[in-house]
Amino acid sequence: MGQVFHKLRGKQWRQKQVQAICDRVFDRFKLQTGRANLTFEELYIAVLLVYNDINKRLPGPHFDPPDCDINMDGEIDREEFVKFIELLTSDTFAVVSQGLIISLIVAPTVAIATKKATEGVPGVGRVVQKLPTSVYASLVTLAVVWLNSDTS
């Protein structure tokens, strides 16, 4: 088991994996364009392809972007692009809203509700008693926001 963890964390193993992914992506561009180097625009696409390939190797499900060529002409027009982005970001607003609700409503409410219980904790209780409720709620809310941004 220790050998597996060493292999997963080994610098040489990671370098070998990154090199293989980069070689595959770079060769793909070289084949498509016939050039030995990437343009600045191609670099952006190459970076996205590298990250996509790395994500495929991580544990857990991997989802490729859905096919968005509605009229099947081999190209994406403006309308197809908008529909694709709408599909891709459909959950984004719900996730952001949920984070805002937790940070701005739930955290201060829980802070106010637990202030009395915290006042009885030895060592911390006196400090909590001296803090106004609004300051205590703000500090707890900042801590929750910081923890949420730290885990994201």
Backbone as JSON Lines, residues from 0, in Angstrom:
{"i":0,"aa":"M","n":[0.82,-1.19,0.0],"ca":[0.0,0.0,0.0],"c":[0.87,1.25,0.0]}
{"i":1,"aa":"G","n":[1.94,1.24,0.78],"ca":[2.84,2.37,0.84],"c":[3.48,2.67,-0.51]}
{"i":2,"aa":"Q","n":[3.73,1.6,-1.29],"ca":[4.32,1.79,-2.6],"c":[3.36,2.52,-3.54]}
{"i":3,"aa":"V","n":[2.08,2.23,-3.39],"ca":[1.08,2.89,-4.22],"c":[1.05,4.38,-3.91]}
{"i":4,"aa":"F","n":[1.02,4.75,-2.61],"ca":[1.01,6.16,-2.23],"c":[2.29,6.86,-2.68]}
{"i":5,"aa":"H","n":[3.43,6.16,-2.56],"ca":[4.68,6.76,-3.01],"c":[4.63,7.03,-4.51]}
{"i":6,"aa":"K","n":[4.07,6.07,-5.25],"ca":[3.98,6.21,-6.7],"c":[3.05,7.37,-7.06]}
{"i":7,"aa":"L","n":[1.94,7.51,-6.33],"ca":[0.99,8.58,-6.63],"c":[1.57,9.96,-6.31]}
{"i":8,"aa":"R","n":[2.39,10.03,-5.28],"ca":[2.94,11.31,-4.86],"c":[4.34,11.56,-5.41]}
{"i":9,"aa":"G","n":[4.93,10.57,-6.05],"ca":[6.3,10.71,-6.52],"c":[6.44,11.78,-7.58]}
{"i":10,"aa":"K","n":[7.46,12.61,-7.43],"ca":[7.68,13.72,-8.36],"c":[7.97,13.22,-9.77]}
{"i":11,"aa":"Q","n":[8.77,12.17,-9.85],"ca":[9.11,11.63,-11.17],"c":[7.88,11.08,-11.87]}
{"i":12,"aa":"W","n":[7.0,10.41,-11.14],"ca":[5.78,9.85,-11.73],"c":[4.9,10.97,-12.25]}
{"i":13,"aa":"R","n":[4.73,12.04,-11.45],"ca":[3.9,13.17,-11.89],"c":[4.51,13.84,-13.12]}
{"i":14,"aa":"Q","n":[5.83,14.02,-13.11],"ca":[6.48,14.65,-14.25],"c":[6.29,13.81,-15.51]}
{"i":15,"aa":"K","n":[6.36,12.49,-15.36],"ca":[6.18,11.59,-16.49],"c":[4.75,11.7,-17.04]}
{"i":16,"aa":"Q","n":[3.76,11.77,-16.15],"ca":[2.36,11.89,-16.56],"c":[2.12,13.22,-17.27]}
{"i":17,"aa":"V","n":[2.63,14.31,-16.7],"ca":[2.45,15.64,-17.3],"c":[3.14,15.7,-18.65]}
{"i":18,"aa":"Q","n":[4.33,15.12,-18.74],"ca":[5.05,15.11,-20.02],"c":[4.26,14.36,-21.08]}
{"i":19,"aa":"A","n":[3.68,13.21,-20.71],"ca":[2.9,12.42,-21.67],"c":[1.66,13.19,-22.14]}
{"i":20,"aa":"I","n":[0.98,13.85,-21.22],"ca":[-0.21,14.64,-21.57],"c":[0.18,15.8,-22.47]}
{"i":21,"aa":"C","n":[1.23,16.51,-22.11],"ca":[1.67,17.66,-22.92],"c":[2.11,17.22,-24.32]}
{"i":22,"aa":"D","n":[2.83,16.11,-24.39],"ca":[3.26,15.6,-25.69],"c":[2.06,15.27,-26.57]}
{"i":23,"aa":"R","n":[1.06,14.63,-25.98],"ca":[-0.14,14.24,-26.74],"c":[-0.87,15.49,-27.26]}
{"i":24,"aa":"V","n":[-1.03,16.49,-26.42],"ca":[-1.73,17.72,-26.84],"c":[-0.91,18.48,-27.88]}
{"i":25,"aa":"F","n":[0.39,18.61,-27.64],"ca":[1.24,19.34,-28.57],"c":[1.27,18.65,-29.93]}
{"i":26,"aa":"D","n":[1.39,17.31,-29.92],"ca":[1.4,16.56,-31.18],"c":[0.08,16.72,-31.93]}
{"i":27,"aa":"R","n":[-1.01,16.82,-31.19],"ca":[-2.32,17.02,-31.83],"c":[-2.33,18.33,-32.61]}
{"i":28,"aa":"F","n":[-1.8,19.41,-32.0],"ca":[-1.75,20.69,-32.7],"c":[-0.78,20.64,-33.87]}
{"i":29,"aa":"K","n":[0.33,19.96,-33.69],"ca":[1.32,19.86,-34.75],"c":[0.73,19.13,-35.97]}
{"i":30,"aa":"L","n":[-0.03,18.09,-35.71],"ca":[-0.69,17.36,-36.79],"c":[-1.74,18.23,-37.5]}
{"i":31,"aa":"Q","n":[-2.53,18.96,-36.72],"ca":[-3.6,19.76,-37.29],"c":[-3.09,20.96,-38.08]}
{"i":32,"aa":"T","n":[-2.05,21.62,-37.57],"ca":[-1.59,22.86,-38.2],"c":[-0.39,22.67,-39.12]}
{"i":33,"aa":"G","n":[0.38,21.61,-38.89],"ca":[1.59,21.41,-39.68],"c":[2.76,22.26,-39.22]}
{"i":34,"aa":"R","n":[2.57,23.01,-38.13],"ca":[3.63,23.86,-37.59],"c":[4.25,23.2,-36.35]}
{"i":35,"aa":"A","n":[5.49,23.59,-36.07],"ca":[6.2,23.01,-34.93],"c":[5.9,23.77,-33.63]}
{"i":36,"aa":"N","n":[5.33,24.96,-33.73],"ca":[5.08,25.79,-32.54],"c":[3.62,26.2,-32.46]}
{"i":37,"aa":"L","n":[3.2,26.59,-31.26],"ca":[1.83,27.03,-31.04],"c":[1.73,28.55,-31.16]}
{"i":38,"aa":"T","n":[0.61,29.01,-31.71],"ca":[0.33,30.44,-31.66],"c":[-0.22,30.76,-30.27]}
{"i":39,"aa":"F","n":[-0.35,32.04,-29.98],"ca":[-0.87,32.46,-28.67],"c":[-2.29,31.94,-28.46]}
{"i":40,"aa":"E","n":[-3.13,32.0,-29.49],"ca":[-4.51,31.5,-29.39],"c":[-4.54,29.99,-29.18]}
{"i":41,"aa":"E","n":[-3.66,29.27,-29.88],"ca":[-3.6,27.82,-29.72],"c":[-3.12,27.43,-28.32]}
{"i":42,"aa":"L","n":[-2.3,28.28,-27.72],"ca":[-1.84,28.02,-26.36],"c":[-3.01,27.94,-25.39]}
{"i":43,"aa":"Y","n":[-3.97,28.86,-25.51],"ca":[-5.15,28.83,-24.65],"c":[-5.89,27.5,-24.79]}
{"i":44,"aa":"I","n":[-6.1,27.07,-26.01],"ca":[-6.81,25.81,-26.25],"c":[-6.0,24.63,-25.72]}
{"i":45,"aa":"A","n":[-4.69,24.68,-25.92],"ca":[-3.82,23.6,-25.45],"c":[-3.87,23.47,-23.93]}
{"i":46,"aa":"V","n":[-3.88,24.6,-23.23],"ca":[-3.95,24.56,-21.77],"c":[-5.27,23.92,-21.33]}
{"i":47,"aa":"L","n":[-6.37,24.29,-21.97],"ca":[-7.67,23.68,-21.64],"c":[-7.65,22.17,-21.9]}
{"i":48,"aa":"L","n":[-7.04,21.76,-22.99],"ca":[-6.96,20.32,-23.28],"c":[-6.11,19.57,-22.26]}
{"i":49,"aa":"V","n":[-5.03,20.21,-21.8],"ca":[-4.18,19.59,-20.78],"c":[-4.96,19.42,-19.48]}
{"i":50,"aa":"Y","n":[-5.66,20.49,-19.05],"ca":[-6.47,20.39,-17.83],"c":[-7.56,19.34,-17.97]}
{"i":51,"aa":"N","n":[-8.18,19.27,-19.13],"ca":[-9.21,18.26,-19.37],"c":[-8.64,16.86,-19.25]}
{"i":52,"aa":"D","n":[-7.46,16.66,-19.8],"ca":[-6.82,15.34,-19.73],"c":[-6.43,15.0,-18.3]}
{"i":53,"aa":"I","n":[-5.93,15.96,-17.55],"ca":[-5.58,15.73,-16.14],"c":[-6.84,15.37,-15.35]}
{"i":54,"aa":"N","n":[-7.93,16.1,-15.59],"ca":[-9.19,15.81,-14.88],"c":[-9.72,14.42,-15.19]}
{"i":55,"aa":"K","n":[-9.48,13.93,-16.4],"ca":[-9.92,12.58,-16.76],"c":[-9.19,11.53,-15.92]}
{"i":56,"aa":"R","n":[-7.98,11.84,-15.49],"ca":[-7.18,10.88,-14.73],"c":[-7.47,10.92,-13.23]}
{"i":57,"aa":"L","n":[-8.17,11.95,-12.77],"ca":[-8.5,12.04,-11.35],"c":[-9.65,11.11,-11.02]}
{"i":58,"aa":"P","n":[-9.71,10.63,-9.78],"ca":[-10.82,9.76,-9.4],"c":[-12.15,10.52,-9.45]}
{"i":59,"aa":"G","n":[-13.2,9.78,-9.68],"ca":[-14.53,10.38,-9.75],"c":[-14.98,10.49,-11.19]}
{"i":60,"aa":"P","n":[-16.22,10.87,-11.38],"ca":[-16.76,10.92,-12.74],"c":[-16.17,12.08,-13.53]}
{"i":61,"aa":"H","n":[-16.02,11.87,-14.81],"ca":[-15.58,12.92,-15.72],"c":[-16.63,13.05,-16.81]}
{"i":62,"aa":"F","n":[-17.04,14.27,-17.07],"ca":[-18.06,14.5,-18.08],"c":[-17.47,15.37,-19.18]}
{"i":63,"aa":"D","n":[-17.5,14.85,-20.41],"ca":[-17.09,15.66,-21.54],"c":[-18.21,16.65,-21.85]}
{"i":64,"aa":"P","n":[-17.86,17.78,-22.46],"ca":[-18.91,18.73,-22.81],"c":[-19.92,18.08,-23.75]}
{"i":65,"aa":"P","n":[-21.19,18.43,-23.62],"ca":[-22.19,17.84,-24.49],"c":[-22.04,18.33,-25.93]}
{"i":66,"aa":"D","n":[-22.51,17.53,-26.86],"ca":[-22.47,17.92,-28.26],"c":[-23.44,19.08,-28.47]}
{"i":67,"aa":"C","n":[-22.98,20.16,-29.05],"ca":[-23.82,21.34,-29.18],"c":[-24.02,21.77,-30.63]}
{"i":68,"aa":"D","n":[-23.62,20.92,-31.57],"ca":[-23.81,21.23,-32.99],"c":[-25.22,20.8,-33.38]}
{"i":69,"aa":"I","n":[-26.18,21.69,-33.15],"ca":[-27.6,21.37,-33.34],"c":[-27.92,21.06,-34.79]}
{"i":70,"aa":"N","n":[-27.42,21.87,-35.72],"ca":[-27.75,21.67,-37.13],"c":[-26.8,20.71,-37.84]}
{"i":71,"aa":"M","n":[-25.86,20.12,-37.1],"ca":[-24.94,19.09,-37.6],"c":[-24.14,19.52,-38.84]}
{"i":72,"aa":"D","n":[-23.72,20.79,-38.86],"ca":[-22.93,21.27,-40.0],"c":[-21.43,21.25,-39.72]}
{"i":73,"aa":"G","n":[-21.05,20.77,-38.53],"ca":[-19.64,20.68,-38.18],"c":[-19.08,21.96,-37.61]}
{"i":74,"aa":"E","n":[-19.9,23.0,-37.48],"ca":[-19.47,24.27,-36.92],"c":[-20.48,24.73,-35.88]}
{"i":75,"aa":"I","n":[-20.03,25.59,-34.98],"ca":[-20.89,26.13,-33.94],"c":[-21.18,27.6,-34.27]}
{"i":76,"aa":"D","n":[-22.44,27.92,-34.52],"ca":[-22.8,29.32,-34.75],"c":[-23.15,29.98,-33.42]}
{"i":77,"aa":"R","n":[-23.49,31.26,-33.46],"ca":[-23.76,32.03,-32.26],"c":[-24.89,31.42,-31.43]}
{"i":78,"aa":"E","n":[-25.98,31.04,-32.08],"ca":[-27.14,30.47,-31.37],"c":[-26.77,29.14,-30.68]}
{"i":79,"aa":"E","n":[-26.03,28.31,-31.38],"ca":[-25.6,27.03,-30.79],"c":[-24.64,27.27,-29.62]}
{"i":80,"aa":"F","n":[-23.77,28.28,-29.76],"ca":[-22.83,28.61,-28.7],"c":[-23.58,29.07,-27.45]}
{"i":81,"aa":"V","n":[-24.59,29.93,-27.61],"ca":[-25.36,30.43,-26.47],"c":[-26.08,29.27,-25.79]}
{"i":82,"aa":"K","n":[-26.69,28.37,-26.57],"ca":[-27.39,27.22,-25.98],"c":[-26.41,26.32,-25.23]}
{"i":83,"aa":"F","n":[-25.21,26.15,-25.77],"ca":[-24.18,25.34,-25.13],"c":[-23.77,25.94,-23.79]}
{"i":84,"aa":"I","n":[-23.52,27.24,-23.76],"ca":[-23.12,27.91,-22.52],"c":[-24.25,27.88,-21.51]}
{"i":85,"aa":"E","n":[-25.5,28.06,-21.96],"ca":[-26.64,27.96,-21.05],"c":[-26.71,26.58,-20.42]}
{"i":86,"aa":"L","n":[-26.49,25.54,-21.2],"ca":[-26.5,24.18,-20.68],"c":[-25.34,23.95,-19.72]}
{"i":87,"aa":"L","n":[-24.19,24.47,-20.07],"ca":[-22.99,24.29,-19.25],"c":[-23.08,25.02,-17.92]}
{"i":88,"aa":"T","n":[-23.76,26.16,-17.89],"ca":[-23.81,26.97,-16.68],"c":[-25.15,26.9,-15.96]}
{"i":89,"aa":"S","n":[-25.99,25.94,-16.31],"ca":[-27.33,25.88,-15.73],"c":[-27.3,25.73,-14.21]}
{"i":90,"aa":"D","n":[-26.33,25.02,-13.67],"ca":[-26.24,24.82,-12.22],"c":[-25.44,25.92,-11.52]}
{"i":91,"aa":"T","n":[-24.73,26.73,-12.27],"ca":[-23.85,27.73,-11.68],"c":[-24.6,28.71,-10.8]}
{"i":92,"aa":"F","n":[-25.72,29.22,-11.28],"ca":[-26.47,30.21,-10.51],"c":[-27.01,29.61,-9.22]}
{"i":93,"aa":"A","n":[-27.44,28.36,-9.27],"ca":[-27.94,27.71,-8.06],"c":[-26.83,27.54,-7.03]}
{"i":94,"aa":"V","n":[-25.65,27.15,-7.48],"ca":[-24.52,26.95,-6.56],"c":[-24.08,28.28,-5.95]}
{"i":95,"aa":"V","n":[-23.98,29.32,-6.77],"ca":[-23.58,30.63,-6.27],"c":[-24.63,31.17,-5.3]}
{"i":96,"aa":"S","n":[-25.91,31.01,-5.65],"ca":[-26.98,31.47,-4.76],"c":[-26.95,30.74,-3.44]}
{"i":97,"aa":"Q","n":[-26.71,29.44,-3.49],"ca":[-26.65,28.65,-2.26],"c":[-25.5,29.13,-1.38]}
{"i":98,"aa":"G","n":[-24.36,29.41,-1.98],"ca":[-23.22,29.91,-1.21],"c":[-23.51,31.26,-0.58]}
{"i":99,"aa":"L","n":[-24.2,32.13,-1.32],"ca":[-24.56,33.44,-0.77],"c":[-25.55,33.3,0.38]}
{"i":100,"aa":"I","n":[-26.52,32.41,0.23],"ca":[-27.5,32.21,1.3],"c":[-26.82,31.73,2.57]}
{"i":101,"aa":"I","n":[-25.91,30.76,2.42],"ca":[-25.2,30.23,3.6],"c":[-24.35,31.32,4.24]}
{"i":102,"aa":"S","n":[-23.65,32.08,3.4],"ca":[-22.74,33.09,3.93],"c":[-23.45,34.29,4.54]}
{"i":103,"aa":"L","n":[-24.54,34.72,3.92],"ca":[-25.15,35.97,4.35],"c":[-26.37,35.82,5.24]}
{"i":104,"aa":"I","n":[-26.99,34.64,5.26],"ca":[-28.19,34.47,6.08],"c":[-27.99,33.42,7.17]}
{"i":105,"aa":"V","n":[-27.56,32.24,6.78],"ca":[-27.47,31.13,7.73],"c":[-26.36,31.37,8.76]}
{"i":106,"aa":"A","n":[-25.18,31.76,8.31],"ca":[-24.05,31.94,9.23],"c":[-24.33,32.98,10.32]}
{"i":107,"aa":"P","n":[-24.83,34.18,9.99],"ca":[-25.12,35.13,11.07],"c":[-26.22,34.64,12.01]}
{"i":108,"aa":"T","n":[-27.23,33.96,11.47],"ca":[-28.31,33.44,12.3],"c":[-27.79,32.4,13.29]}
{"i":109,"aa":"V","n":[-26.96,31.49,12.79],"ca":[-26.37,30.47,13.66],"c":[-25.45,31.13,14.69]}
{"i":110,"aa":"A","n":[-24.71,32.14,14.28],"ca":[-23.8,32.83,15.2],"c":[-24.58,33.46,16.35]}
{"i":111,"aa":"I","n":[-25.66,34.12,16.03],"ca":[-26.47,34.76,17.07],"c":[-27.08,33.71,17.99]}
{"i":112,"aa":"A","n":[-27.55,32.61,17.39],"ca":[-28.18,31.55,18.18],"c":[-27.18,30.85,19.11]}
{"i":113,"aa":"T","n":[-25.94,30.74,18.69],"ca":[-24.94,30.01,19.49],"c":[-24.11,30.91,20.39]}
{"i":114,"aa":"K","n":[-24.33,32.21,20.32],"ca":[-23.52,33.13,21.13],"c":[-23.68,32.81,22.62]}
{"i":115,"aa":"K","n":[-24.9,32.58,23.05],"ca":[-25.14,32.27,24.48],"c":[-24.39,31.01,24.9]}
{"i":116,"aa":"A","n":[-24.41,29.99,24.04],"ca":[-23.72,28.74,24.37],"c":[-22.21,28.94,24.43]}
{"i":117,"aa":"T","n":[-21.69,29.8,23.56],"ca":[-20.25,30.06,23.52],"c":[-19.79,30.86,24.73]}
{"i":118,"aa":"E","n":[-20.67,31.66,25.28],"ca":[-20.3,32.47,26.44],"c":[-19.92,31.62,27.65]}
{"i":119,"aa":"G","n":[-20.39,30.37,27.71],"ca":[-20.09,29.5,28.83],"c":[-18.8,28.71,28.66]}
{"i":120,"aa":"V","n":[-18.14,28.82,27.52],"ca":[-16.9,28.08,27.27],"c":[-15.75,28.75,28.02]}
{"i":121,"aa":"P","n":[-15.02,27.97,28.85],"ca":[-13.91,28.56,29.61],"c":[-12.84,29.15,28.68]}
{"i":122,"aa":"G","n":[-12.35,30.29,29.03],"ca":[-11.29,30.93,28.26],"c":[-11.82,31.81,27.14]}
{"i":123,"aa":"V","n":[-12.8,31.34,26.42],"ca":[-13.36,32.08,25.3],"c":[-14.6,32.86,25.72]}
{"i":124,"aa":"G","n":[-15.29,32.35,26.71],"ca":[-16.56,32.91,27.14],"c":[-16.52,34.39,27.48]}
{"i":125,"aa":"R","n":[-15.5,34.82,28.19],"ca":[-15.41,36.23,28.59],"c":[-15.24,37.15,27.39]}
{"i":126,"aa":"V","n":[-14.44,36.7,26.42],"ca":[-14.24,37.5,25.21],"c":[-15.56,37.61,24.45]}
{"i":127,"aa":"V","n":[-16.27,36.48,24.33],"ca":[-17.55,36.47,23.62],"c":[-18.56,37.37,24.32]}
{"i":128,"aa":"Q","n":[-18.58,37.36,25.65],"ca":[-19.51,38.2,26.4],"c":[-19.26,39.69,26.16]}
{"i":129,"aa":"K","n":[-17.99,40.06,26.0],"ca":[-17.66,41.47,25.81],"c":[-17.94,41.96,24.39]}
{"i":130,"aa":"L","n":[-17.99,41.03,23.42],"ca":[-18.24,41.41,22.04],"c":[-19.73,41.69,21.81]}
{"i":131,"aa":"P","n":[-20.03,42.79,21.13],"ca":[-21.43,43.0,20.75],"c":[-21.89,41.9,19.8]}
{"i":132,"aa":"T","n":[-23.16,41.57,19.83],"ca":[-23.69,40.48,19.0],"c":[-23.42,40.73,17.52]}
{"i":133,"aa":"S","n":[-23.53,41.96,17.07],"ca":[-23.31,42.27,15.64],"c":[-21.87,41.98,15.23]}
{"i":134,"aa":"V","n":[-20.92,42.31,16.11],"ca":[-19.5,42.05,15.81],"c":[-19.25,40.55,15.8]}
{"i":135,"aa":"Y","n":[-19.81,39.84,16.79],"ca":[-19.65,38.39,16.87],"c":[-20.22,37.72,15.63]}
{"i":136,"aa":"A","n":[-21.4,38.12,15.21],"ca":[-22.04,37.54,14.01],"c":[-21.2,37.83,12.77]}
{"i":137,"aa":"S","n":[-20.64,39.04,12.69],"ca":[-19.79,39.39,11.55],"c":[-18.52,38.54,11.51]}
{"i":138,"aa":"L","n":[-17.92,38.33,12.67],"ca":[-16.71,37.5,12.73],"c":[-16.99,36.06,12.34]}
{"i":139,"aa":"V","n":[-18.09,35.51,12.82],"ca":[-18.45,34.14,12.45],"c":[-18.75,34.06,10.96]}
{"i":140,"aa":"T","n":[-19.44,35.04,10.42],"ca":[-19.75,35.06,8.99],"c":[-18.47,35.14,8.16]}
{"i":141,"aa":"L","n":[-17.54,35.98,8.56],"ca":[-16.24,36.06,7.87],"c":[-15.51,34.73,7.92]}
{"i":142,"aa":"A","n":[-15.57,34.06,9.06],"ca":[-14.92,32.75,9.19],"c":[-15.56,31.74,8.25]}
{"i":143,"aa":"V","n":[-16.88,31.74,8.15],"ca":[-17.58,30.81,7.25],"c":[-17.23,31.12,5.8]}
{"i":144,"aa":"V","n":[-17.23,32.38,5.41],"ca":[-16.87,32.76,4.04],"c":[-15.44,32.34,3.75]}
{"i":145,"aa":"W","n":[-14.54,32.58,4.7],"ca":[-13.13,32.2,4.51],"c":[-12.99,30.69,4.36]}
{"i":146,"aa":"L","n":[-13.69,29.92,5.19],"ca":[-13.63,28.46,5.09],"c":[-14.22,27.96,3.78]}
{"i":147,"aa":"N","n":[-15.31,28.58,3.34],"ca":[-15.92,28.19,2.06],"c":[-14.99,28.5,0.9]}
{"i":148,"aa":"S","n":[-14.33,29.63,0.92],"ca":[-13.42,29.97,-0.17],"c":[-12.16,29.12,-0.12]}
{"i":149,"aa":"D","n":[-11.79,28.69,1.07],"ca":[-10.61,27.84,1.24],"c":[-10.85,26.45,0.68]}
{"i":150,"aa":"T","n":[-12.07,25.93,0.8],"ca":[-12.37,24.59,0.33],"c":[-12.75,24.57,-1.14]}
{"i":151,"aa":"S","n":[-13.02,25.71,-1.74],"ca":[-13.44,25.74,-3.14],"c":[-12.29,25.57,-4.07]}
